[in-house]
């Protein structure tokens, strides 16, 4: 029989999943910075690298959440992706004191995070 996660543990699991996603982001950005330094990547390559970082980070967070929750995994993965995107926008706003980039870039970032988290939840 499948064990259910208590209601009190779900917020803590979400926080752990988001921390995993942000730790993955840090590692992937360090790798991207190293590649930029060694290979002299162009702007378009860096933008693709950042998009891949969003997807992979949210995928790991959604996968972790899906493995722990075990019910409605895709929905919890969506939650992780959405939480990642909202937290990323909030931190950007608090540090820069304005929304950087245009609406199209923000929408693309939100979609990539949402998609990555959902995919991670489905794969769990």
N, C-alpha and C positions, 0 to 999 in steps of 0.2 A: 504494500500500500504506500502511496506517495505521501510524504510528509509535507505539511503546509507551513509556510513561514508566518510567524505571528505578526499582527498589525504593528506592534511596537518595533519590530526589527526592520521593517521595510524602509523607513527613512534612513536608518544607519547603513543599510545595504546600498541605497541610492547614493549616499555620500561617499562610500567606499568605491563605488563604480565611477563616480565623477573624479575622485582622486586618482584612480587608475588611469582614466582617460587623460587627465592633465599631466600625469607622470609620463605617459606614453608620448604626449605632445612635446614635453620637454626633451625627451631622448631623441625623438625624430627631428626636432628643430636643431638640436646640436649636430646631428648627422648632416642635416641640410646645410648648416653653417660651415661645417668642415668641407663638404663638397663644393660649396661656393668659394671657399678659400683656396682649395687645391686645384679645382678645375675651371674656375672663373665662369660659373654658370650665368646665363643671361636672365633677363627679367621674366620672360615667359616661362623658362624652366623653373625658376624660383616660385612663380605663381602656381604652376602645376604641382610642385613639391609641397606647397602649403595646402593645396586642396587634398592631396593624398594624405597629408598629416591629419587633416580634419576627419577624413573618412576612416582611416585606420584607428585613430584614437577613439572615436565614438564606437567603432566596431568592437574594440577590446572592452570598452565600458559596457556596451549592450550585451556582449557575450557573457561577461562576468555576472551581470544582473540576471540574465536569462538562466544561467546555470544555478544561481542561488534561489531564485523565486520559483521556477519550474511550472508556473501557470501563467498564461497570457504573456509568454516571453516576448513576443514581438511588441506588445504594448509597453512593457517595461523598458524594452530597448528604445522605443520611441521616446519614452520619458527621459532616458539618459541622454539621447541625442538632443532633445529639446532643452534639457537642463544645461548641457554643455554650451549650446549656442547662446542661451539667455545669459549664462554666467560670463561667457566670453564678451558679449556686448556690454554687460554691466561693468566689467573690469576695464574695458576700453573706454567707456564713457567716464568712469571715475578717474582714470589716469590722464586722459586727454581733455576732458571737460567738453567734449563734443562728439558727435557720432562721426567717426572717420569713414571715408569712402561714400559711395553713392548707394542708393536704395537697391540697385541691381546686384552689387557686390554683397550687400548684407543679406539679401534674399537668397543668393547662391550659397553663401556660407551657412545660412540656416538650413537650407535644403540638404546640403552635403552632410551636415551633422545629424539631421533627422534621419536621412537615408542610412548613414553609417551605423547609428544606434539601432535602427530597426533591423538591418541586416545582421548585426551581431546578436540581437535577441532571437531572430529566426534560426540562426546557425547553432545556437546554444542547445 
